[in-house]
Amino acid sequence: MSTDSRHPLTAGADDVFGAEFAEIYDLTYRLRGKDYAAEADWVTRLVRQRRPDAGSLLDVACGTGEHLARFRAHFAEVAGVDRSPAMLDVARAKLPGVPVWFGDMCELALGRTFGVVTCLFSSVGYLDSPEELAAAVAAMARHLDPGGVLVVEPLWFPEDFRDGYVAGDVLRDGARTLARVSHSRRTGRAVRMDIHYLLADSAGIRHVAESHRNTLFSREEYLTAFDAAGCVAEYLPGGPGGRGLFVGSSPGRTS
């Protein structure tokens, strides 16, 4: 299995995900059929099993706000945070009235807590080390209400990653055609994924290229990070995204 394009919440994200990419990002995943609604429904069901009365949700690495748009149907209050100003601009435009803040997942300090904190689409894969993973999980856990639920979608585990993986799509949207190809290669636990886009419309053809660095963390490293943050967690495989979810509960309340 391979990595796929995601948005980071780490240093340099604003350099990688500028305005041009933010435009292509939503187009790509809409045309590829990413089912944000099914993902939000699955997360909500897991949360309700642990915290039936959860009324607020913070989505860390919220990107352009597609998950937030679906979570609004399930929670009375939703908010987001991301490191990319361009992605946040898109989120604010599509979600008026929903707070979305600029911030780093390792250093969150929003001054309030939520019933649920999520970090989806394998955004934690942009962290560089188990220490950064632990810092990010701890920061997210600090933003939970007593008995709140933390949901983290991992990147592929090291044993599941296919070195040299190539992906390609040709996607059509009316008069526009988007071609996307990617190549991933692994060095130790680090993965570099190069992606090239060609977007053709009546104005001509544009080429956009980007390079992502991800880290492959083990299942044990995720669980260790949750444990260090004071959250009792489990890994649930499968789900709409295929990578499963880590779901943990903070102490202080029983459902």
N, C-alpha and C positions, 0 to 999 in steps of 0.2 A: 504494500500500500504506500501511497505517497502523501506528501504534504499538499496543501492547496493554498491559494491566495487568501490572506486574512489581513486585518488591520492591527498594527501593534499599539501598545500603550507604553512604550519604552523610549529611551533617548533616541532622537533622530527621526521619530515617526513623522514629524511635520516635514522633514526633508524628503522622505520616501513617498508619502501620500499627499501630494500637492493637489491643487484644484483640478488639474487635468485628469489625474487618476481617480479622484473622487467621483467625477462624472462617469468614467468608464466602469467603476466598481459596481454601482447600482445596476447599470445596463447589463453587465456581464452576468451577475447572479440572478437577475430577473429572467434573462433569456435562457440561462442554464437550468432554471426551474428549482432553485433553492427554496425549500418549503419552510419559510420562517414561521408560518402559522402552526405547522405541525410541531416544530421544535418548541415554540412557546407553549403549546398545549401540553407536550410531554413534560417540560420543566414544571409547569403549573400543577400537573397531577402529582408529581413527585413532592413538590412543596406542600400541597394540601394534605398529603398523607402524614407529613411531619408537623405542619403548622397550619391547621385549617383556617385560622383567623388572620393569617398574614395579610396586611392591607397595603404595604408599601414595598417597592422593589427598586433597587439600584442596579443598573446594567453597566458593568465596568468594561471598557473597550467597546463602547456602544456603536462606534463607527457612524454610519449614516442613519442610524435609528430604526432599522427595519424590525429588529426584535422588539424594541420599545413600542413600536406602533401596534404590535400584536399583544404585548403584555398589558396595554391599556384596557383591553377587554376583560382582563382577569384581576387587576389590582386597582384599588381606588387611587393610588398615587404611584407614579413611576418617574424615574430620573435617570440620567446617564452621565458618564464621564469618559473622556477619551483624550489622547495626546495629540491627535491630528486636528489642527484648526480647520483645515479644508473639509474634513469629514464632519466636524461639528457644525460647520455652516450649513451643510446639506441637511443634517438632522434637525437643526433649528427651523429651517424653512419648511420641512414636512411635518414637524410636530410643534406647532405654536402652542405656547403655554406649558410645555414640558421642560423642566430645567435640565440642561445639559451643560456640563462644566468641563473645562480643560484641567487635566491632571494626570499624574503618573501613578500607575497601579501599585508601585512599590512604596509610594509616599503619600497615599491618600490621607487627607485630613479635612473632611467636609464639615465637621462640627455637629454631626447628627448621625442617627442610626436608622436602619431599615429592617423590616421583617424578613426580607429576602435580598441577597446580593448574588448576582450572576456574573460570570465571565465566560462568554461563549465563543464559538467559531475558532477554538484553539488559539486564542490570542496570547495565552501564557507561553506558547511556543517561542515567542520573541524574547523571552527572558534568557539570560546568558549562562546561568549556573543554578545548581540546587539552592544556593544561598539566596539568589534573587527570587527564585520560586517561593521559598519560605517567607521572604520579606513581603512579597505580594499577597500571599494567602493570609499572612498575619494582618496586613493592612486592611484587606477586605473583611476579615473576621471582626476587626475592631469597629466596623460599621454595621454590625448586626445588633438588633434588639436581643435581649435575653431570650434564648430559645429560638433565635432566628436561624434561617437556612442559607447555607452558602453552596452554590452550584458552579462547578468549574468544568468546562469541556477541555479535555487534554488534546494535545497533538498526538500523532501516532506514537506508540511505544517503540523503543529501539528494535525489538524483535519483529515488528510489523512493517518497518519501513523498507521500501524497495529502492536501493541505490541505483541512480541513473534513470529514474522513472521519467517518462515523457508523456505529457498530456496535450491534447489539441481539440479545439472546437471551432466550428464556423457557425455563427449565430446571426439570424436575420430578424430585423425589426422594421417592417415596412420598407422604406427606401434605404435604410442603413444596413450594412453588413459589418459584423465584427468577427475577426479571426484572432484566436488566442492560442499560443503555444507556450509550453513551459518545460523546463528541464531541471531536475533536482539531483544533486550529488552530495554525498556524505563524507565527512572527515571526522572520525571519532563519533562524538555525540552531536556534532554540529552539521547542519544541512544548509546548503546554499541553493536557493531556487531562483532561476532566471526566467522571467516572463516577458514575452513580446506580444504586443497588440497591434493590429492593423484595423483602423476604423474608416470605412469608406461610406461617403454619402454624396449628395449632389455638389458639395463644395470641393470634393477631392478625397485624398487618402492621407490619413495621419498615422504615424508610427509612434507608439509609446512603449518604452522598455523600463523594466525595474528589476532590482535584485533584492531578495529577502534572505536574511539569516535567521534560522530557527535552531532550537535545541531540543533534542529528543530526551525527555525525562522518563524514568522508569515508573511503573505503578507504585513501587515502594517509596520513591522520592515524593510523589504526590501525597500519599497517605502520611508520610513523615511530616510534610509541611502542614497538613491539616492538624495532625496531632500536636505539633509544636504551637499551633495557633489556638489550641484548646477546643478544637472541634472534633467530635466523633464522626468519622466519615466512612463511606463505603463507595466502591466502584461499581457502577451499573453499566454493563456493556450494551452495545447496539444503539437503538434510538434512530431518529430521522437522519442525524448527521453521520452515523456509522462509527463514531469514535467513542461512544459512551459518555458517561458523566461521572464525576466525583461529586457526591452530595454529602454535606456535613451539617451538623446542628451545633450551635453554640450552647454552652451550659446555661443554667438559670431558669429553665422552664421545661415542663414536660407537656406533650400534646394530649 
